[in-house]
């Protein structure tokens, strides 16, 4: 949790660090609550948790294009990664 404040200030600046940190933390908290519930529902649906594993793989695969878009946006802004 301590790393997020530095990342938020580095990406968005120190002017509204508290508000920006709160927004990032809300997303982190929602993922912490919803992630296990969704994974549990998918894990219980199939034998051996195959559905849960497939869901995790799909979410991970969807994250790579998002990462590429973020990196391109940061590079276009002229700020260092």
mmCIF file as gemmi writes it, N, C-alpha and C atoms, coordinates in Angstrom:
data_model
loop_
_atom_site.group_PDB
_atom_site.id
_atom_site.type_symbol
_atom_site.label_atom_id
_atom_site.label_alt_id
_atom_site.label_comp_id
_atom_site.label_asym_id
_atom_site.label_entity_id
_atom_site.label_seq_id
_atom_site.pdbx_PDB_ins_code
_atom_site.Cartn_x
_atom_site.Cartn_y
_atom_site.Cartn_z
_atom_site.occupancy
_atom_site.B_iso_or_equiv
_atom_site.pdbx_formal_charge
_atom_site.auth_seq_id
_atom_site.auth_asym_id
_atom_site.pdbx_PDB_model_num
ATOM 1 N N . UNK Axp A 1 ? 0.811 -1.187 0 1 0 ? 1 A 1
ATOM 2 C CA . UNK Axp A 1 ? 0 0 0 1 0 ? 1 A 1
ATOM 3 C C . UNK Axp A 1 ? 0.865 1.266 0 1 0 ? 1 A 1
ATOM 4 N N . UNK Axp A 2 ? 2.02 1.192 0.583 1 0 ? 2 A 1
ATOM 5 C CA . UNK Axp A 2 ? 2.873 2.381 0.638 1 0 ? 2 A 1
ATOM 6 C C . UNK Axp A 2 ? 3.436 2.734 -0.731 1 0 ? 2 A 1
ATOM 7 N N . UNK Axp A 3 ? 3.55 1.765 -1.612 1 0 ? 3 A 1
ATOM 8 C CA . UNK Axp A 3 ? 4.088 2.02 -2.944 1 0 ? 3 A 1
ATOM 9 C C . UNK Axp A 3 ? 3.111 2.841 -3.779 1 0 ? 3 A 1
ATOM 10 N N . UNK Axp A 4 ? 1.822 2.661 -3.562 1 0 ? 4 A 1
ATOM 11 C CA . UNK Axp A 4 ? 0.823 3.346 -4.387 1 0 ? 4 A 1
ATOM 12 C C . UNK Axp A 4 ? 0.932 4.863 -4.297 1 0 ? 4 A 1
ATOM 13 N N . UNK Axp A 5 ? 1.191 5.4 -3.145 1 0 ? 5 A 1
ATOM 14 C CA . UNK Axp A 5 ? 1.269 6.858 -3.014 1 0 ? 5 A 1
ATOM 15 C C . UNK Axp A 5 ? 2.385 7.421 -3.881 1 0 ? 5 A 1
ATOM 16 N N . UNK Axp A 6 ? 3.544 6.798 -3.867 1 0 ? 6 A 1
ATOM 17 C CA . UNK Axp A 6 ? 4.645 7.254 -4.711 1 0 ? 6 A 1
ATOM 18 C C . UNK Axp A 6 ? 4.318 7.137 -6.193 1 0 ? 6 A 1
ATOM 19 N N . UNK Axp A 7 ? 3.67 6.048 -6.581 1 0 ? 7 A 1
ATOM 20 C CA . UNK Axp A 7 ? 3.283 5.876 -7.98 1 0 ? 7 A 1
ATOM 21 C C . UNK Axp A 7 ? 2.267 6.927 -8.413 1 0 ? 7 A 1
ATOM 22 N N . UNK Axp A 8 ? 1.291 7.192 -7.55 1 0 ? 8 A 1
ATOM 23 C CA . UNK Axp A 8 ? 0.259 8.174 -7.877 1 0 ? 8 A 1
ATOM 24 C C . UNK Axp A 8 ? 0.863 9.564 -8.003 1 0 ? 8 A 1
ATOM 25 N N . UNK Axp A 9 ? 1.71 9.942 -7.076 1 0 ? 9 A 1
ATOM 26 C CA . UNK Axp A 9 ? 2.339 11.264 -7.135 1 0 ? 9 A 1
ATOM 27 C C . UNK Axp A 9 ? 3.236 11.375 -8.365 1 0 ? 9 A 1
ATOM 28 N N . UNK Axp A 10 ? 3.947 10.307 -8.701 1 0 ? 10 A 1
ATOM 29 C CA . UNK Axp A 10 ? 4.82 10.332 -9.872 1 0 ? 10 A 1
ATOM 30 C C . UNK Axp A 10 ? 4.024 10.477 -11.164 1 0 ? 10 A 1
ATOM 31 N N . UNK Axp A 11 ? 2.905 9.799 -11.28 1 0 ? 11 A 1
ATOM 32 C CA . UNK Axp A 11 ? 2.102 9.828 -12.511 1 0 ? 11 A 1
ATOM 33 C C . UNK Axp A 11 ? 1.228 11.065 -12.622 1 0 ? 11 A 1
ATOM 34 N N . UNK Axp A 12 ? 0.614 11.514 -11.527 1 0 ? 12 A 1
ATOM 35 C CA . UNK Axp A 12 ? -0.384 12.573 -11.598 1 0 ? 12 A 1
ATOM 36 C C . UNK Axp A 12 ? 0.04 13.883 -10.944 1 0 ? 12 A 1
ATOM 37 N N . UNK Axp A 13 ? 1.2 13.901 -10.3 1 0 ? 13 A 1
ATOM 38 C CA . UNK Axp A 13 ? 1.69 15.118 -9.663 1 0 ? 13 A 1
ATOM 39 C C . UNK Axp A 13 ? 1.216 15.238 -8.222 1 0 ? 13 A 1
ATOM 40 N N . UNK Axp A 14 ? 1.861 16.115 -7.452 1 0 ? 14 A 1
ATOM 41 C CA . UNK Axp A 14 ? 1.546 16.226 -6.028 1 0 ? 14 A 1
ATOM 42 C C . UNK Axp A 14 ? 0.365 17.142 -5.697 1 0 ? 14 A 1
ATOM 43 N N . UNK Axp A 15 ? -0.194 17.829 -6.699 1 0 ? 15 A 1
ATOM 44 C CA . UNK Axp A 15 ? -1.231 18.824 -6.414 1 0 ? 15 A 1
ATOM 45 C C . UNK Axp A 15 ? -2.438 18.223 -5.705 1 0 ? 15 A 1
ATOM 46 N N . UNK Axp A 16 ? -2.946 17.125 -6.183 1 0 ? 16 A 1
ATOM 47 C CA . UNK Axp A 16 ? -4.133 16.492 -5.589 1 0 ? 16 A 1
ATOM 48 C C . UNK Axp A 16 ? -3.824 15.042 -5.239 1 0 ? 16 A 1
ATOM 49 N N . UNK Axp A 17 ? -2.711 14.831 -4.6 1 0 ? 17 A 1
ATOM 50 C CA . UNK Axp A 17 ? -2.234 13.475 -4.315 1 0 ? 17 A 1
ATOM 51 C C . UNK Axp A 17 ? -3.218 12.698 -3.451 1 0 ? 17 A 1
ATOM 52 N N . UNK Axp A 18 ? -3.823 13.335 -2.48 1 0 ? 18 A 1
ATOM 53 C CA . UNK Axp A 18 ? -4.752 12.647 -1.59 1 0 ? 18 A 1
ATOM 54 C C . UNK Axp A 18 ? -5.979 12.126 -2.319 1 0 ? 18 A 1
ATOM 55 N N . UNK Axp A 19 ? -6.551 12.958 -3.174 1 0 ? 19 A 1
ATOM 56 C CA . UNK Axp A 19 ? -7.736 12.551 -3.926 1 0 ? 19 A 1
ATOM 57 C C . UNK Axp A 19 ? -7.383 11.451 -4.924 1 0 ? 19 A 1
ATOM 58 N N . UNK Axp A 20 ? -6.287 11.639 -5.644 1 0 ? 20 A 1
ATOM 59 C CA . UNK Axp A 20 ? -5.877 10.629 -6.614 1 0 ? 20 A 1
ATOM 60 C C . UNK Axp A 20 ? -5.542 9.311 -5.936 1 0 ? 20 A 1
ATOM 61 N N . UNK Axp A 21 ? -4.902 9.371 -4.791 1 0 ? 21 A 1
ATOM 62 C CA . UNK Axp A 21 ? -4.584 8.154 -4.045 1 0 ? 21 A 1
ATOM 63 C C . UNK Axp A 21 ? -5.867 7.466 -3.601 1 0 ? 21 A 1
ATOM 64 N N . UNK Axp A 22 ? -6.84 8.248 -3.183 1 0 ? 22 A 1
ATOM 65 C CA . UNK Axp A 22 ? -8.128 7.68 -2.771 1 0 ? 22 A 1
ATOM 66 C C . UNK Axp A 22 ? -8.814 6.953 -3.91 1 0 ? 22 A 1
ATOM 67 N N . UNK Axp A 23 ? -8.751 7.517 -5.118 1 0 ? 23 A 1
ATOM 68 C CA . UNK Axp A 23 ? -9.37 6.874 -6.28 1 0 ? 23 A 1
ATOM 69 C C . UNK Axp A 23 ? -8.656 5.562 -6.596 1 0 ? 23 A 1
ATOM 70 N N . UNK Axp A 24 ? -7.337 5.58 -6.594 1 0 ? 24 A 1
ATOM 71 C CA . UNK Axp A 24 ? -6.574 4.357 -6.851 1 0 ? 24 A 1
ATOM 72 C C . UNK Axp A 24 ? -6.854 3.319 -5.763 1 0 ? 24 A 1
ATOM 73 N N . UNK Axp A 25 ? -6.944 3.755 -4.531 1 0 ? 25 A 1
ATOM 74 C CA . UNK Axp A 25 ? -7.18 2.832 -3.431 1 0 ? 25 A 1
ATOM 75 C C . UNK Axp A 25 ? -8.576 2.224 -3.512 1 0 ? 25 A 1
ATOM 76 N N . UNK Axp A 26 ? -9.567 2.985 -3.976 1 0 ? 26 A 1
ATOM 77 C CA . UNK Axp A 26 ? -10.912 2.43 -4.144 1 0 ? 26 A 1
ATOM 78 C C . UNK Axp A 26 ? -10.903 1.295 -5.159 1 0 ? 26 A 1
ATOM 79 N N . UNK Axp A 27 ? -10.175 1.469 -6.249 1 0 ? 27 A 1
ATOM 80 C CA . UNK Axp A 27 ? -10.059 0.396 -7.231 1 0 ? 27 A 1
ATOM 81 C C . UNK Axp A 27 ? -9.364 -0.823 -6.656 1 0 ? 27 A 1
ATOM 82 N N . UNK Axp A 28 ? -8.312 -0.605 -5.886 1 0 ? 28 A 1
ATOM 83 C CA . UNK Axp A 28 ? -7.596 -1.701 -5.243 1 0 ? 28 A 1
ATOM 84 C C . UNK Axp A 28 ? -8.512 -2.437 -4.263 1 0 ? 28 A 1
ATOM 85 N N . UNK Axp A 29 ? -9.288 -1.691 -3.491 1 0 ? 29 A 1
ATOM 86 C CA . UNK Axp A 29 ? -10.196 -2.293 -2.515 1 0 ? 29 A 1
ATOM 87 C C . UNK Axp A 29 ? -11.304 -3.087 -3.202 1 0 ? 29 A 1
ATOM 88 N N . UNK Axp A 30 ? -11.859 -2.529 -4.281 1 0 ? 30 A 1
ATOM 89 C CA . UNK Axp A 30 ? -12.904 -3.247 -5.01 1 0 ? 30 A 1
ATOM 90 C C . UNK Axp A 30 ? -12.365 -4.558 -5.573 1 0 ? 30 A 1
ATOM 91 N N . UNK Axp A 31 ? -11.149 -4.527 -6.103 1 0 ? 31 A 1
ATOM 92 C CA . UNK Axp A 31 ? -10.543 -5.755 -6.623 1 0 ? 31 A 1
ATOM 93 C C . UNK Axp A 31 ? -10.305 -6.763 -5.503 1 0 ? 31 A 1
ATOM 94 N N . UNK Axp A 32 ? -9.933 -6.272 -4.329 1 0 ? 32 A 1
ATOM 95 C CA . UNK Axp A 32 ? -9.705 -7.165 -3.197 1 0 ? 32 A 1
ATOM 96 C C . UNK Axp A 32 ? -10.973 -7.824 -2.691 1 0 ? 32 A 1
ATOM 97 N N . UNK Axp A 33 ? -12.102 -7.15 -2.856 1 0 ? 33 A 1
ATOM 98 C CA . UNK Axp A 33 ? -13.372 -7.719 -2.418 1 0 ? 33 A 1
ATOM 99 C C . UNK Axp A 33 ? -14.017 -8.59 -3.498 1 0 ? 33 A 1
ATOM 100 N N . UNK Axp A 34 ? -14.028 -8.094 -4.72 1 0 ? 34 A 1
ATOM 101 C CA . UNK Axp A 34 ? -14.729 -8.798 -5.789 1 0 ? 34 A 1
ATOM 102 C C . UNK Axp A 34 ? -13.91 -9.949 -6.382 1 0 ? 34 A 1
ATOM 103 N N . UNK Axp A 35 ? -12.596 -9.803 -6.428 1 0 ? 35 A 1
ATOM 104 C CA . UNK Axp A 35 ? -11.761 -10.83 -7.041 1 0 ? 35 A 1
ATOM 105 C C . UNK Axp A 35 ? -11.937 -12.213 -6.44 1 0 ? 35 A 1
ATOM 106 N N . UNK Axp A 36 ? -11.79 -12.369 -5.134 1 0 ? 36 A 1
ATOM 107 C CA . UNK Axp A 36 ? -11.965 -13.701 -4.549 1 0 ? 36 A 1
ATOM 108 C C . UNK Axp A 36 ? -13.389 -14.241 -4.701 1 0 ? 36 A 1
ATOM 109 N N . UNK Axp A 37 ? -14.383 -13.366 -4.649 1 0 ? 37 A 1
ATOM 110 C CA . UNK Axp A 37 ? -15.767 -13.826 -4.812 1 0 ? 37 A 1
ATOM 111 C C . UNK Axp A 37 ? -16 -14.363 -6.223 1 0 ? 37 A 1
ATOM 112 N N . UNK Axp A 38 ? -15.52 -13.653 -7.217 1 0 ? 38 A 1
ATOM 113 C CA . UNK Axp A 38 ? -15.686 -14.096 -8.604 1 0 ? 38 A 1
ATOM 114 C C . UNK Axp A 38 ? -14.868 -15.36 -8.851 1 0 ? 38 A 1
ATOM 115 N N . UNK Axp A 39 ? -13.635 -15.375 -8.379 1 0 ? 39 A 1
ATOM 116 C CA . UNK Axp A 39 ? -12.791 -16.557 -8.559 1 0 ? 39 A 1
ATOM 117 C C . UNK Axp A 39 ? -13.395 -17.772 -7.858 1 0 ? 39 A 1
ATOM 118 N N . UNK Axp A 40 ? -13.968 -17.573 -6.687 1 0 ? 40 A 1
ATOM 119 C CA . UNK Axp A 40 ? -14.607 -18.673 -5.97 1 0 ? 40 A 1
ATOM 120 C C . UNK Axp A 40 ? -15.812 -19.214 -6.714 1 0 ? 40 A 1
ATOM 121 N N . UNK Axp A 41 ? -16.593 -18.315 -7.314 1 0 ? 41 A 1
ATOM 122 C CA . UNK Axp A 41 ? -17.763 -18.752 -8.069 1 0 ? 41 A 1
ATOM 123 C C . UNK Axp A 41 ? -17.346 -19.547 -9.303 1 0 ? 41 A 1
ATOM 124 N N . UNK Axp A 42 ? -16.316 -19.1 -9.992 1 0 ? 42 A 1
ATOM 125 C CA . UNK Axp A 42 ? -15.853 -19.826 -11.168 1 0 ? 42 A 1
ATOM 126 C C . UNK Axp A 42 ? -15.107 -21.1 -10.783 1 0 ? 42 A 1
ATOM 127 N N . UNK Axp A 43 ? -14.399 -21.073 -9.675 1 0 ? 43 A 1
ATOM 128 C CA . UNK Axp A 43 ? -13.677 -22.262 -9.234 1 0 ? 43 A 1
ATOM 129 C C . UNK Axp A 43 ? -14.609 -23.371 -8.812 1 0 ? 43 A 1
ATOM 130 N N . UNK Axp A 44 ? -15.748 -23.008 -8.223 1 0 ? 44 A 1
ATOM 131 C CA . UNK Axp A 44 ? -16.708 -24.01 -7.78 1 0 ? 44 A 1
ATOM 132 C C . UNK Axp A 44 ? -17.503 -24.581 -8.956 1 0 ? 44 A 1
ATOM 133 N N . UNK Axp A 45 ? -17.499 -23.876 -10.087 1 0 ? 45 A 1
ATOM 134 C CA . UNK Axp A 45 ? -18.309 -24.311 -11.219 1 0 ? 45 A 1
ATOM 135 C C . UNK Axp A 45 ? -17.716 -25.502 -11.956 1 0 ? 45 A 1
ATOM 136 N N . UNK Axp A 46 ? -16.403 -25.661 -11.916 1 0 ? 46 A 1
ATOM 137 C CA . UNK Axp A 46 ? -15.79 -26.74 -12.693 1 0 ? 46 A 1
ATOM 138 C C . UNK Axp A 46 ? -14.941 -27.638 -11.828 1 0 ? 46 A 1
ATOM 139 N N . UNK Axp A 47 ? -14.686 -28.834 -12.321 1 0 ? 47 A 1
ATOM 140 C CA . UNK Axp A 47 ? -13.826 -29.751 -11.552 1 0 ? 47 A 1
ATOM 141 C C . UNK Axp A 47 ? -12.375 -29.283 -11.579 1 0 ? 47 A 1
ATOM 142 N N . UNK Axp A 48 ? -11.764 -29.271 -10.447 1 0 ? 48 A 1
ATOM 143 C CA . UNK Axp A 48 ? -10.352 -28.913 -10.361 1 0 ? 48 A 1
ATOM 144 C C . UNK Axp A 48 ? -10.075 -27.434 -10.548 1 0 ? 48 A 1
ATOM 145 N N . UNK Axp A 49 ? -11.085 -26.616 -10.563 1 0 ? 49 A 1
ATOM 146 C CA . UNK Axp A 49 ? -10.884 -25.176 -10.704 1 0 ? 49 A 1
ATOM 147 C C . UNK Axp A 49 ? -10.468 -24.747 -12.094 1 0 ? 49 A 1
ATOM 148 N N . UNK Axp A 50 ? -10.816 -25.517 -13.113 1 0 ? 50 A 1
ATOM 149 C CA . UNK Axp A 50 ? -10.41 -25.17 -14.48 1 0 ? 50 A 1
ATOM 150 C C . UNK Axp A 50 ? -11.059 -23.878 -14.949 1 0 ? 50 A 1
ATOM 151 N N . UNK Axp A 51 ? -12.31 -23.655 -14.576 1 0 ? 51 A 1
ATOM 152 C CA . UNK Axp A 51 ? -12.989 -22.431 -14.996 1 0 ? 51 A 1
ATOM 153 C C . UNK Axp A 51 ? -12.334 -21.213 -14.349 1 0 ? 51 A 1
ATOM 154 N N . UNK Axp A 52 ? -11.95 -21.337 -13.106 1 0 ? 52 A 1
ATOM 155 C CA . UNK Axp A 52 ? -11.268 -20.23 -12.434 1 0 ? 52 A 1
ATOM 156 C C . UNK Axp A 52 ? -9.919 -19.933 -13.047 1 0 ? 52 A 1
ATOM 157 N N . UNK Axp A 53 ? -9.202 -20.977 -13.427 1 0 ? 53 A 1
ATOM 158 C CA . UNK Axp A 53 ? -7.906 -20.801 -14.074 1 0 ? 53 A 1
ATOM 159 C C . UNK Axp A 53 ? -8.069 -20.152 -15.441 1 0 ? 53 A 1
ATOM 160 N N . UNK Axp A 54 ? -9.085 -20.556 -16.18 1 0 ? 54 A 1
ATOM 161 C CA . UNK Axp A 54 ? -9.351 -19.954 -17.492 1 0 ? 54 A 1
ATOM 162 C C . UNK Axp A 54 ? -9.718 -18.478 -17.339 1 0 ? 54 A 1
ATOM 163 N N . UNK Axp A 55 ? -10.497 -18.157 -16.317 1 0 ? 55 A 1
ATOM 164 C CA . UNK Axp A 55 ? -10.858 -16.767 -16.076 1 0 ? 55 A 1
ATOM 165 C C . UNK Axp A 55 ? -9.623 -15.943 -15.739 1 0 ? 55 A 1
ATOM 166 N N . UNK Axp A 56 ? -8.758 -16.46 -14.894 1 0 ? 56 A 1
ATOM 167 C CA . UNK Axp A 56 ? -7.534 -15.741 -14.539 1 0 ? 56 A 1
ATOM 168 C C . UNK Axp A 56 ? -6.645 -15.54 -15.758 1 0 ? 56 A 1
ATOM 169 N N . UNK Axp A 57 ? -6.564 -16.54 -16.617 1 0 ? 57 A 1
ATOM 170 C CA . UNK Axp A 57 ? -5.78 -16.422 -17.841 1 0 ? 57 A 1
ATOM 171 C C . UNK Axp A 57 ? -6.363 -15.355 -18.767 1 0 ? 57 A 1
ATOM 172 N N . UNK Axp A 58 ? -7.687 -15.318 -18.881 1 0 ? 58 A 1
ATOM 173 C CA . UNK Axp A 58 ? -8.336 -14.326 -19.741 1 0 ? 58 A 1
ATOM 174 C C . UNK Axp A 58 ? -8.122 -12.906 -19.212 1 0 ? 58 A 1
ATOM 175 N N . UNK Axp A 59 ? -8.215 -12.728 -17.916 1 0 ? 59 A 1
ATOM 176 C CA . UNK Axp A 59 ? -8.001 -11.399 -17.336 1 0 ? 59 A 1
ATOM 177 C C . UNK Axp A 59 ? -6.552 -10.964 -17.527 1 0 ? 59 A 1
ATOM 178 N N . UNK Axp A 60 ? -5.629 -11.885 -17.35 1 0 ? 60 A 1
ATOM 179 C CA . UNK Axp A 60 ? -4.219 -11.575 -17.558 1 0 ? 60 A 1
ATOM 180 C C . UNK Axp A 60 ? -3.952 -11.216 -19.014 1 0 ? 60 A 1
ATOM 181 N N . UNK Axp A 61 ? -4.523 -11.982 -19.928 1 0 ? 61 A 1
ATOM 182 C CA . UNK Axp A 61 ? -4.339 -11.703 -21.35 1 0 ? 61 A 1
ATOM 183 C C . UNK Axp A 61 ? -4.942 -10.351 -21.731 1 0 ? 61 A 1
ATOM 184 N N . UNK Axp A 62 ? -6.049 -9.983 -21.123 1 0 ? 62 A 1
ATOM 185 C CA . UNK Axp A 62 ? -6.663 -8.682 -21.399 1 0 ? 62 A 1
ATOM 186 C C . UNK Axp A 62 ? -5.822 -7.545 -20.816 1 0 ? 62 A 1
ATOM 187 N N . UNK Axp A 63 ? -5.031 -7.823 -19.811 1 0 ? 63 A 1
ATOM 188 C CA . UNK Axp A 63 ? -4.201 -6.79 -19.193 1 0 ? 63 A 1
ATOM 189 C C . UNK Axp A 63 ? -3.019 -6.371 -20.04 1 0 ? 63 A 1
ATOM 190 N N . UNK Axp A 64 ? -2.512 -7.258 -20.884 1 0 ? 64 A 1
ATOM 191 C CA . UNK Axp A 64 ? -1.352 -6.92 -21.698 1 0 ? 64 A 1
ATOM 192 C C . UNK Axp A 64 ? -1.625 -5.791 -22.698 1 0 ? 64 A 1
ATOM 193 N N . UNK Axp A 65 ? -2.74 -5.794 -23.427 1 0 ? 65 A 1
ATOM 194 C CA . UNK Axp A 65 ? -3.012 -4.634 -24.293 1 0 ? 65 A 1
ATOM 195 C C . UNK Axp A 65 ? -3.194 -3.336 -23.499 1 0 ? 65 A 1
ATOM 196 N N . UNK Axp A 66 ? -3.766 -3.449 -22.319 1 0 ? 66 A 1
ATOM 197 C CA . UNK Axp A 66 ? -3.906 -2.257 -21.474 1 0 ? 66 A 1
ATOM 198 C C . UNK Axp A 66 ? -2.537 -1.72 -21.069 1 0 ? 66 A 1
ATOM 199 N N . UNK Axp A 67 ? -1.626 -2.608 -20.756 1 0 ? 67 A 1
ATOM 200 C CA . UNK Axp A 67 ? -0.268 -2.214 -20.399 1 0 ? 67 A 1
ATOM 201 C C . UNK Axp A 67 ? 0.428 -1.545 -21.578 1 0 ? 67 A 1
ATOM 202 N N . UNK Axp A 68 ? 0.274 -2.113 -22.762 1 0 ? 68 A 1
ATOM 203 C CA . UNK Axp A 68 ? 0.886 -1.523 -23.953 1 0 ? 68 A 1
ATOM 204 C C . UNK Axp A 68 ? 0.326 -0.134 -24.227 1 0 ? 68 A 1
ATOM 205 N N . UNK Axp A 69 ? -0.979 0.035 -24.063 1 0 ? 69 A 1
ATOM 206 C CA . UNK Axp A 69 ? -1.605 1.348 -24.257 1 0 ? 69 A 1
ATOM 207 C C . UNK Axp A 69 ? -1.102 2.351 -23.229 1 0 ? 69 A 1
ATOM 208 N N . UNK Axp A 70 ? -0.972 1.932 -21.994 1 0 ? 70 A 1
ATOM 209 C CA . UNK Axp A 70 ? -0.47 2.809 -20.947 1 0 ? 70 A 1
ATOM 210 C C . UNK Axp A 70 ? 0.965 3.233 -21.221 1 0 ? 70 A 1
ATOM 211 N N . UNK Axp A 71 ? 1.803 2.283 -21.614 1 0 ? 71 A 1
ATOM 212 C CA . UNK Axp A 71 ? 3.205 2.615 -21.911 1 0 ? 71 A 1
ATOM 213 C C . UNK Axp A 71 ? 3.303 3.599 -23.067 1 0 ? 71 A 1
ATOM 214 N N . UNK Axp A 72 ? 2.491 3.389 -24.111 1 0 ? 72 A 1
ATOM 215 C CA . UNK Axp A 72 ? 2.513 4.297 -25.259 1 0 ? 72 A 1
ATOM 216 C C . UNK Axp A 72 ? 2.048 5.699 -24.852 1 0 ? 72 A 1
ATOM 217 N N . UNK Axp A 73 ? 1.025 5.758 -24.029 1 0 ? 73 A 1
ATOM 218 C CA . UNK Axp A 73 ? 0.52 7.051 -23.564 1 0 ? 73 A 1
ATOM 219 C C . UNK Axp A 73 ? 1.559 7.778 -22.734 1 0 ? 73 A 1
ATOM 220 N N . UNK Axp A 74 ? 2.254 7.068 -21.862 1 0 ? 74 A 1
ATOM 221 C CA . UNK Axp A 74 ? 3.294 7.681 -21.025 1 0 ? 74 A 1
ATOM 222 C C . UNK Axp A 74 ? 4.452 8.165 -21.886 1 0 ? 74 A 1
ATOM 223 N N . UNK Axp A 75 ? 4.85 7.369 -22.855 1 0 ? 75 A 1
ATOM 224 C CA . UNK Axp A 75 ? 5.952 7.779 -23.736 1 0 ? 75 A 1
ATOM 225 C C . UNK Axp A 75 ? 5.581 9.012 -24.558 1 0 ? 75 A 1
ATOM 226 N N . UNK Axp A 76 ? 4.342 9.115 -25.014 1 0 ? 76 A 1
ATOM 227 C CA . UNK Axp A 76 ? 3.907 10.268 -25.785 1 0 ? 76 A 1
ATOM 228 C C . UNK Axp A 76 ? 3.874 11.532 -24.938 1 0 ? 76 A 1
ATOM 229 N N . UNK Axp A 77 ? 3.661 11.369 -23.638 1 0 ? 77 A 1
ATOM 230 C CA . UNK Axp A 77 ? 3.615 12.526 -22.756 1 0 ? 77 A 1
ATOM 231 C C . UNK Axp A 77 ? 5.009 13.086 -22.481 1 0 ? 77 A 1
ATOM 232 N N . UNK Axp A 78 ? 6.052 12.317 -22.796 1 0 ? 78 A 1
ATOM 233 C CA . UNK Axp A 78 ? 7.416 12.778 -22.576 1 0 ? 78 A 1
ATOM 234 C C . UNK Axp A 78 ? 7.946 12.535 -21.193 1 0 ? 78 A 1
ATOM 235 N N . UNK Axp A 79 ? 7.143 11.912 -20.323 1 0 ? 79 A 1
ATOM 236 C CA . UNK Axp A 79 ? 7.599 11.612 -18.975 1 0 ? 79 A 1
ATOM 237 C C . UNK Axp A 79 ? 8.31 10.268 -18.971 1 0 ? 79 A 1
ATOM 238 N N . UNK Axp A 80 ? 9.304 10.102 -18.132 1 0 ? 80 A 1
ATOM 239 C CA . UNK Axp A 80 ? 10.004 8.814 -18.087 1 0 ? 80 A 1
ATOM 240 C C . UNK Axp A 80 ? 9.124 7.724 -17.506 1 0 ? 80 A 1
ATOM 241 N N . UNK Axp A 81 ? 9.394 6.484 -17.919 1 0 ? 81 A 1
ATOM 242 C CA . UNK Axp A 81 ? 8.639 5.349 -17.379 1 0 ? 81 A 1
ATOM 243 C C . UNK Axp A 81 ? 9.076 5.129 -16.009 1 0 ? 81 A 1
